[in-house]
């Protein structure tokens, strides 16, 4: 439909460990414009890169930044909750979460228009191996810490131990991210659906992509 608009009002799709920023852009659609659209959304969401977001008029750089920050706020909360990190230490994990998102690897490849007006967009990616190695390193280091505390004539107070365990997990995440490893390139598809003359990324497909980018549930 030539008059259909990519017109998704600014909102946030909550995902496993992140969000997809969506906005509004008018004009005729094509394979090329749909590719640019999804690439801009992903770049703004993960890389904090608003260049494509601004170029195709999804919004201003300031709007993209505000949505990114809002997404980070939500994502850090989900990230810490899933990993059992207390809210008290949440802000300490914010830069790690941002670093992790910034290192994801993906590329929007092809967009094929379907008979119903939707598009099937192929996205290649390399799964990041961060959670499993970080947790393994963390468990090893915490075991050594506990042995040391057990042998100490004056072990730390429980509150200090808890803080030390959180700090160690943060350190393990930092160490793994500094030399993060990826799986071989794979690909999946994301449907950009035409709903009420509005092009909208399929929420299940976006959630599936988010899950595919990382090695943990």
Backbone as a ProteinNet text record, in pm:
[ID]
protein_1_A
[PRIMARY]
XXXXXXXXXXXXXXXXXXXXXXXXXXXXXXXXXXXXXXXXXXXXXXXXXXXXXXXXXXXXXXXXXXXXXXXXXXXXXXXXXXXXXXXXXXXXXXXXXXXXXXXXXXXXXXXXXXXXXXXXXXXXXXXXXXXXXXXXXXXXXXXXXXXXXXXXXXXXXXXXXXXXXXXXXXXXXXXXXXXXXXXXXXXXXXXXXXXXXXXXXXXXXXXXXXXXXXXXX
[TERTIARY]
85	0	88.2	82.1	174.2	151.4	27.7	-2.3	12.5	49.2	68.3	185.5	178.6	284.1	350.1	480.3	547.8	525.7	431.3	387	358.6	465.8	448.9	474.2	374	385.6	493.7	563.6	674.2	626	678.8	647.1	762.5	754.5	862.9	807.6	867.6	835	930.5	878.5	963.5	1006.8	1137.8	1191.8	1262.9	1330.4	1397.9	1500.1	1594.7	1695.3	1716.1	1606.7	1623.2	1491.7	1496	1376.8	1406.3	1302.7	1312.9	1245.6	1318.4	1260.7	1182.4	1063.9	985.3	939.5	917.9	880	789	800.2	709.2	784.1	753.3	808.7	704.8	682.9	582.9	648.2	566.3	616.4	585.5	611.9	589.9	693.5	652.7	742.6	802.5	916.6	983.8	1070.5	1128	1218	1329.3	1384	1496	1455.6	1337.8	1296.5	1262.3	1205.8	1174.6	1303.3	1403.4	1534.4	1593.8	1590.2	1645.8	1570.2	1439.9	1354.1	1394.2	1403.6	1438	1581.4	1672.5	1811	1818.1	1742.5	1742.1	1688.4	1582.6	1525.6	1625.5	1690.5	1786.2	1907.2	1958.5	2076.3	2046.7	1928.5	1892.4	1873.5	1821.1	1791.9	1916.5	2002.1	2117.8	2244.2	2267.8	2395	2390.1	2271.4	2253.2	2300	2272.2	2310.9	2184.6	2166.1	2042.6	2052.8	2164.5	2184.7	2073.2	2046.7	1941.1	1804.5	1784.6	1659	1622.9	1723.5	1701.4	1688.8	1773.2	1776.2	1643.1	1577	1449.1	1330.1	1362.3	1259.3	1169	1229.3	1156.5	1141.8	1233.9	1232.1	1364.2	1379.9	1503.5	1605.6	1730.2	1834.4	1800.9	1743.2	1706.8	1596.4	1500.6	1393.4	1447.5	1538.6	1599.4	1677	1751	1829.1	1737.8	1628.6	1534.5	1473.2	1437.4	1380.4	1483.9	1607.5	1714.4	1734.6	1740.3	1759.5	1643.4	1522.2	1404.8	1413	1457.3	1473.8	1580.2	1689.8	1796.2	1744.6	1669.1	1611.9	1531.3	1444.3	1361.3	1445.9	1538	1619.6	1707.8	1766.5	1851.4	1769.6	1645.7	1559.7	1531.2	1500.9	1475.3	1602.3	1712.5	1843.2	1877.8	1867.1	1902.2	1803.9	1676.5	1576.4	1601.2	1631.7	1653.8	1780.3	1878.4	2004.9	2010	1900.3	1894.4	1972.9	1996.6	2070.7	1974.4	2005	1919.7	1909	1791.8	1771.4	1875.2	1925	2023.1	2149.7	2178.4	2301.7	2272.8	2148.8	2107.4	2188.7	2211.5	2283.2	2427	2485.1	2621.1	2630.2	2517.6	2515.5	2470.5	2431.4	2384.3	2490.5	2614.1	2714.5	2747	2740.9	2766.3	2656	2532.6	2419.7	2430.6	2466.2	2481.1	2595.3	2705.4	2819.1	2778.8	2704.1	2659.6	2571.4	2474.6	2387.7	2467.2	2562.6	2641.3	2727.2	2753.4	2839.7	2763.9	2632.6	2558.5	2592.3	2586.7	2618.2	2496.1	2453.5	2339.2	2353.9	2283.6	2278.3	2146.1	2078	1953.7	1991.2	1947	1992	1892.4	1781.1	1684.5	1544.1	1462.4	1321.4	1238.4	1147.8	1064.9	918.2	854.5	714.3	626.5	525	432.7	300.6	220.1	94.1	-3.4	10.4	-79.3	-28.3	81.8	135.6	242.4	261.5	366.5	501.6	607.4	741.6	805	879.4	961.8	1106	1164.2	1298.8	1395	1500.7	1602.3	1707.9	1736.4	1838	1944.1	2069.3	2177.7	2230.3	2285.8	2333.9	2437.9	2513.4	2607.3	2575.5	2531.6	2493.4	2612.7	2590.1	2694.2	2697.8	2814.6	2830.7	2882.5	2789.2	2826.6	2775.8	2652.1	2594.9	2654.7	2662.3	2714.3	2859.5	2950.1	3087.9	3100.6	3020.1	3027.1	2980.4	2872.6	2822.8	2920.1	2982.7	3080.7	3200.3	3249.4	3361.2	3321.7	3201.5	3150.9	3143.6	3089.2	3077.4	3214.3	3308.6	3444.2	3507.1	3491.5	3551.5	3481.8	3350.5	3277.1	3315.1	3333.6	3376.4	3510.6	3601.3	3732.4	3716.9	3628.4	3603.5	3547.6	3455.3	3393.7	3494.5	3583.4	3688.7	3777.5	3808.4	3892.1	3821.6	3692.3	3616.5	3607.7	3589.3	3576.2	3703.7	3816.4	3944.5	3988.9	3916.6	3954.4	3907.4	3991.4	3948.5	3838.4	3832.6	3728.4	3663.9	3573.4	3507.3	3421.7	3398.9	3316.8	3174.3	3107.5	2965.8	2886.1	2766.7	2684.8	2658.5	2630.7	2604.5	2725.7	2844.4	2967	2989.9	2955.8	2969.2	2878	2753.9	2657.8	2709.5	2758.6	2812	2931	3014.9	3132.9	3092.6	2988.4	2940.8	2887	2810.9	2760.6	2875	2971.3	3086.2	3161.8	3173.6	3245.2	3168.5	3037.3	2960.5	2976.8	2973.8	2996.7	3133.9	3234	3368.9	3374.7	3307.1	3304.1	3239.3	3130	3065	3158.9	3227.7	3321.1	3433.1	3485.9	3596.7	3553.2	3435.6	3386.6	3355.6	3292.9	3259.1	3383.7	3491.4	3615.4	3671.4	3641.4	3691	3576.8	3462.5	3341.5	3354.8	3301	3305	3164.4	3161.7	3035	3026.9	2903.9	2881.1	2894.2	2892.7	2894.8	2769.2	2781.3	2669.4	2549.5	2433	2307.6	2208.7	2088.6	1990.3	1850.4	1764.1	1624	1544.5	1414.8	1332.1	1244.5	1216.4	1126.2	1018.5	894.8	784.5	749.4	744.1	694.7	552.6	456.3	316.2	245.4	149.7	67	-64.7	-78.7	-198.1	-263.9	-387	-458.8	-374.6	-313.4	-232.1	-106.3	-64.6	54.2	150.8	275.1	374.4	429.9	420.5	456	540.2	656.3	734.2	655.1	653.9	585.4	653.6	577.3	634.7	702.3	641.9	702	834.4	840.4	964.4	1075	1037.8	1136	1186.9	1096.2	1136.8	1228.1	1196.9	1280.6	1419.9	1429.5	1560.1	1638.2	1572	1638.1	1694.9	1616.6	1659.7	1777.9	1775.8	1880	2014.4	2013.8	2137.5	2225.5	2167.3	2240.8	2231.6	2321.2	2332.6	2253.9	2177.1	2104.5	1956.3	1880.2	1735.5	1704
-119.1	0	123.6	200.7	313.7	421.4	435.9	542.5	501.5	375.6	330.7	403.7	432.4	504.6	415.5	430.4	374.8	478.6	455.9	559.7	500.1	462.1	401.9	510.1	545.5	652.5	617.5	720.4	695.6	622.6	502.5	419	322.4	235.3	140.3	-0.3	-89.7	-232.5	-295.9	-344.6	-408.5	-545.2	-573.7	-700.1	-771.7	-885.9	-967.5	-886.8	-822.9	-741.8	-615	-544.2	-423.5	-379.1	-277.9	-226.2	-190.2	-188.3	-141.5	-6	94.9	228.6	235.2	292.2	308.2	452	498	637.3	651.2	761	787.2	844.6	793	849.3	831.5	937.5	933.7	906.6	865.4	847.8	710.8	693.1	564.3	464.3	340.8	237.4	159	101	15.4	-80	-179.8	-271.7	-193.9	-95.6	-17.2	63.8	127	211.5	127.9	8.7	-79.6	-128.7	-162.8	-201.8	-89	32.9	148.4	174.2	152.9	172.2	78.5	-52.3	-147.8	-126.2	-96.2	-69.6	49.9	154.6	274.3	244.3	163.7	128.1	49.6	-48.6	-131	-49.6	34.2	114.8	211.7	272.9	366.5	294.1	171.1	95.7	38.6	-24.4	-95.2	-10.3	63.9	135	280.5	327.1	468.7	555.1	506.8	574.4	626.1	756.6	815.6	863.1	839.2	891.6	848	716.9	668.6	712.7	716.3	759.6	899.9	988.3	1127	1134.6	1061.4	1069.7	1033.4	930.3	890.6	951	1049.3	1131.3	1052.7	957.8	893.6	990.1	1085	1182.5	1255.3	1339.6	1415	1332.9	1380.3	1313.6	1319.4	1430.1	1445	1347.2	1327.1	1232.1	1089.2	1059.5	926.3	902.2	1004.3	991.6	971.4	1045.9	1033.3	893.7	841.6	707.5	602.3	624	530	525.8	642.5	648.7	583	606.6	544.5	393	349.3	206.3	146.2	218.7	170.8	159.1	257.6	251.6	123.6	95.5	-24.5	-150.2	-148.9	-266.6	-304.1	-204.4	-232.2	-297.3	-249.2	-308.7	-455.9	-487.3	-626	-709.4	-654.1	-719.8	-758.9	-662.7	-688.6	-784.6	-771.5	-860.3	-1005	-1027.5	-1163.4	-1224.5	-1139.9	-1189.9	-1186.9	-1143.9	-1144.2	-1033.1	-924.2	-810.9	-717.6	-682.5	-594.2	-455.9	-392.7	-257.4	-159.4	-189.1	-100.9	-85.8	-187.9	-187.8	-169.3	-137.4	-133.5	-34.8	84.6	186.3	145.9	61.7	16.3	-72.5	-133.7	-221.9	-151.1	-26.8	48.4	56.2	100.3	107.2	-28.6	-134.7	-269.1	-308.2	-280.2	-310.8	-234.9	-106.3	-24.7	-77.1	-116	-171.7	-300.6	-383.9	-510.8	-487.5	-396.6	-367.8	-312.2	-225.9	-163.6	-260.9	-378.9	-476.7	-586.5	-576.3	-676.5	-663.9	-775.6	-778.2	-821.9	-736.6	-766	-684.3	-723.4	-647.1	-677.5	-574	-591.2	-620.6	-735.9	-781.7	-751.5	-820.3	-808.1	-786.1	-718	-698.3	-740.1	-833	-883.6	-854.8	-785.3	-751	-872.6	-887.2	-1000.1	-957.8	-1055.3	-1027.1	-947	-957.1	-882.8	-742.5	-701.6	-567.8	-560.8	-668.9	-670.4	-697.9	-689	-718.5	-824	-914	-1007.8	-959.9	-922.2	-866.2	-967.6	-997.9	-1090.2	-1012.8	-1060.1	-998.1	-1102.7	-1073.8	-1162.9	-1115.8	-1209.2	-1175.2	-1277.1	-1240	-1331.5	-1330.6	-1444.5	-1452.3	-1418.7	-1330.7	-1290.5	-1387.1	-1442.1	-1531.5	-1451.1	-1404.9	-1319	-1372.6	-1415.6	-1454	-1583	-1684.6	-1812.8	-1802.4	-1741.8	-1729.4	-1637	-1531.2	-1439.5	-1507.8	-1584.5	-1654.6	-1762.7	-1832	-1934.7	-1872.2	-1760.3	-1689.9	-1638.2	-1585.5	-1532.8	-1642.5	-1757	-1866.5	-1913.5	-1920.4	-1960.9	-1861.4	-1733	-1629.5	-1617.5	-1634.3	-1628.1	-1746.1	-1862.7	-1979.3	-1952.3	-1889.4	-1855.4	-1752.4	-1655.3	-1554.6	-1618.5	-1712.8	-1777.5	-1861.9	-1926.1	-2003	-1910.2	-1796	-1698.5	-1646.2	-1617.3	-1568.9	-1675.9	-1800.4	-1909.9	-1928.1	-1897	-1914.6	-1789.9	-1682.1	-1556.1	-1555.3	-1509.5	-1499.9	-1395.7	-1298.5	-1195.1	-1177.3	-1266.6	-1255.7	-1129.3	-1077.3	-956.2	-979.1	-870.4	-877.9	-923.3	-975.2	-1028.3	-923.1	-800.4	-692.6	-667.8	-674	-653.9	-769	-889.7	-1004.9	-992	-951.4	-934.8	-831.2	-718.8	-613.6	-665.1	-744	-798.8	-894.7	-972.8	-1066.7	-990.2	-882.3	-801.4	-735.2	-682.7	-619.3	-720	-842.3	-944.1	-979.6	-987.6	-1018	-907.9	-784	-672	-685.1	-719.1	-736.8	-851.3	-961.6	-1075	-1036.5	-960.5	-913.7	-824.5	-734.7	-643.9	-721.3	-819.8	-899.3	-977.3	-1036.2	-1112.7	-1020.1	-906.1	-812.8	-754.9	-743.9	-689.5	-780	-909	-1004.8	-1094	-1035.4	-1112.8	-1193	-1313.5	-1404.4	-1418.1	-1450.1	-1461.9	-1596.6	-1643.6	-1762.2	-1726.5	-1829.1	-1805.7	-1730	-1659.8	-1580.6	-1670.6	-1622.4	-1690.5	-1583.8	-1624.3	-1525.9	-1566.5	-1467.7	-1490.2	-1381.3	-1390.9	-1290.7	-1216	-1091.3	-1006.3	-956.4	-979.7	-932.9	-789	-703.2	-566.3	-566.8	-563.4	-584.2	-452.7	-460.4	-345	-358.3	-279.2	-285.4	-148.1	-139.5	-12.1	94	52.5	142.1	191.6	115.3	150.2	32.1	54.8	-51	-68	-190.7	-220.1	-347.7	-344.7	-468.3	-568.8	-693.7	-796.9	-815.2	-803	-804.6	-938	-1048.6	-1179.5	-1196.2	-1145.5	-1155	-1070.1	-951.8	-864.1	-928.6	-988.1	-1057.7	-1175.1	-1245.1	-1355.9	-1310.1	-1198.1	-1142.7	-1106.1	-1039.6	-1000.7	-1123.9	-1229.1	-1351.5	-1414.8	-1407.5	-1469.5	-1398.4	-1273.2	-1195.5	-1232	-1296.2	-1324.7	-1474	-1518.7	-1661.1	-1707	-1621.7	-1660.9	-1639.6	-1712.3	-1694.6	-1568.2
0	0	0	-108.9	-122.1	-17.1	27.1	121.6	267.1	288.9	426.9	487.4	614.2	684.1	787.6	801.5	918.3	1026.7	1115.2	1207.2	1343.5	1414.3	1546.1	1650.1	1724.7	1823.9	1924.7	1970.1	2061.8	2186.2	2205	2319.9	2336.4	2435.4	2459.5	2465.2	2387	2394.1	2493.3	2603.9	2702.4	2652.4	2664.4	2618.2	2730.9	2699.4	2799.3	2876.6	2810.4	2879.4	2802.7	2768.1	2691.6	2634.4	2549.5	2486.6	2343.2	2265.7	2129.1	2122.2	2079.3	2065.8	1935.6	1941.9	1821.2	1809.6	1687.7	1667.2	1548	1474	1364	1245	1124.9	1002.5	892.7	815.8	711.2	576.2	479	344	289	160.4	94.9	142.5	153.1	201.8	86	111.1	15.4	94.6	28	96.8	165.9	93.1	145.5	267.7	263	375.2	497.9	477	590.7	655.4	574.3	628.4	711.9	656.8	727.8	857.4	852.6	969.1	1082.9	1053.6	1158.9	1206.8	1115	1154.2	1248.4	1218.2	1302.6	1441.7	1448.9	1579.2	1662.9	1600.6	1673.9	1717.3	1627.6	1661.1	1775.2	1771.1	1877.9	2010.1	2004.2	2125.3	2190.4	2110	2164.2	2168	2061.1	2046	2092.7	2127.4	2159.8	2043.4	1922.6	1799.3	1732.3	1734.6	1683.9	1539.1	1471.5	1336.1	1241.4	1235.7	1148.1	1194.5	1324.8	1386.5	1338.1	1335.1	1292.6	1141	1070.4	924.3	860.6	911.9	852.6	927.2	1010.8	1076.6	1171.5	1242.4	1351.7	1468.6	1478.5	1586.2	1591.5	1691.4	1707.5	1786.1	1783.2	1861.3	2009.9	2053.1	2193.7	2232.8	2143.7	2171.1	2174.9	2083.1	2082.2	2210.3	2256.5	2379	2499.7	2503.4	2615.6	2619.4	2502.3	2496.2	2532.3	2489.3	2523.5	2674.3	2737.7	2882.9	2955.9	2906.4	2968.5	2954.1	2836.1	2814.2	2903.5	2922.9	3011	3153.5	3198.7	3334.1	3352.6	3256.2	3264	3250.9	3154.4	3129.3	3245.7	3312.3	3428	3538.8	3555.9	3657	3627.9	3501.4	3462	3476.1	3428.9	3435.3	3578.8	3670.9	3810.6	3875.8	3842.6	3900.4	3860.1	3733.6	3685.3	3743.1	3772.9	3825.8	3978.4	4041	4186.1	4252.1	4178.5	4233.5	4305	4427.8	4507.5	4443.5	4461	4409.1	4463.4	4581.2	4644.6	4558.9	4479.7	4399.7	4250.5	4217.4	4078	3994.5	4046.9	3969.5	3940.7	4025.9	4001.7	3878.3	3841.3	3725.4	3598	3609.2	3491.3	3381.4	3411.7	3303.8	3243.2	3322.7	3270.2	3173.3	3208.5	3121.8	2990.1	2998.2	2877.9	2790.6	2853.2	2779.9	2709.2	2779.1	2721.9	2599.3	2610.2	2496.8	2379	2410	2304.3	2226.5	2282.7	2217.8	2143.2	2136.9	2061.1	1913	1841.9	1699.1	1619.6	1528.2	1442.7	1314.9	1212.3	1087.8	1018.6	974.2	899.6	755	704.7	572.9	460.9	459.1	349	403.3	324.5	357.5	236.2	257.3	147.4	176.5	84.1	102.1	79.8	163.7	157.2	92.3	57	-10.8	75.4	207.6	297.1	328.1	263.1	284.6	390.3	466.7	568.1	502.7	582.6	535.2	625.9	566	641.1	628.8	740.7	741.3	802.3	730	779.5	856.8	977	1062.2	1095.4	1064.1	1104.8	1240.5	1316.7	1450	1494	1596.2	1660.6	1809.6	1860.6	2001.3	2090.9	2187.3	2281.9	2399.7	2429.4	2544	2662.9	2745.3	2857.8	2991.2	2998.5	3127.4	3182.5	3100.3	3149	3194.3	3113.8	3161.7	3282	3287.8	3401.8	3529.8	3520.3	3638.9	3684.6	3587.9	3624	3694.8	3642.1	3705	3842.6	3851.8	3978.3	4085	4049.2	4145.2	4193.8	4103	4140.1	4236.9	4207.6	4292.4	4427.2	4428	4555.1	4643.5	4584.4	4662.8	4729.6	4657	4714.6	4825.8	4807.5	4911.1	5037.2	5020.1	5135.8	5213	5139.2	5205.8	5288.4	5231.8	5301.9	5425.8	5415.1	5530.5	5639.3	5596	5692.3	5774.4	5715.2	5783.7	5859.4	5840.8	5906	6051.6	6143.1	6283.7	6304.1	6213.7	6221.7	6083.9	6048.3	5917.7	5909.8	5789.8	5774.3	5823.3	5854.3	5890.7	5768.9	5792.2	5682.6	5575.2	5617	5521	5431.9	5490.5	5413.8	5316.6	5360.2	5271	5150	5174.1	5064.4	4965	5017.2	4930.1	4850.1	4914.6	4846.9	4735.1	4757.7	4655.8	4535.1	4559.4	4449	4372.2	4445.5	4379.4	4294.2	4345.3	4270.4	4143	4151	4030.8	3927.2	3973.4	3881.1	3815.5	3892.8	3840.1	3739.2	3768	3675.7	3543.9	3549.5	3427.9	3347.9	3416.4	3348.5	3280.6	3349.7	3294.5	3171	3176.5	3061.8	2944.5	2972.2	2865.1	2798	2872.8	2816.2	2707.4	2715.6	2615.9	2568.1	2549.5	2521.9	2392.7	2396.2	2282.8	2222.8	2092.9	2020.8	1949.5	1929.1	1847.6	1699.4	1616.4	1471.8	1429.2	1317.7	1267.3	1235.4	1273.5	1243.6	1195.4	1161.5	1116.5	1159.2	1165.6	1194.4	1124.9	1129	1061.5	1161	1125.8	1202.9	1107.1	1143.5	1059.6	1096.8	996.4	1013.9	960.9	1050.7	1014.9	984.8	896.2	862.4	937.2	1042.1	1127	1128.7	1076.6	1068.7	998.3	886.1	804	875.7	977.9	1055.2	1052.2	1016.8	1018.4	1159.3	1210.2	1348.6	1355.8	1421.3	1439.1	1523.8	1481.3	1557.3	1692.8	1800.1	1935	1966.6	1923.1	1950	1876.3	1752.9	1675.9	1739	1787.4	1852.1	1980.9	2056.8	2179.1	2145.4	2034.8	1992.8	1952.6	1884.5	1848.5	1973.8	2067.8	2191.8	2262.6	2266.9	2332.5	2258.6	2126	2044.7	2058	2097.2	2103.2	2222.4	2324.4	2447.6	2482.9	2566.4	2596.2	2717	2778.2	2899.7	2885.7	2968.4	2972.8	3052.7
[MASK]
+++++++++++++++++++++++++++++++++++++++++++++++++++++++++++++++++++++++++++++++++++++++++++++++++++++++++++++++++++++++++++++++++++++++++++++++++++++++++++++++++++++++++++++++++++++++++++++++++++++++++++++++++++++++++

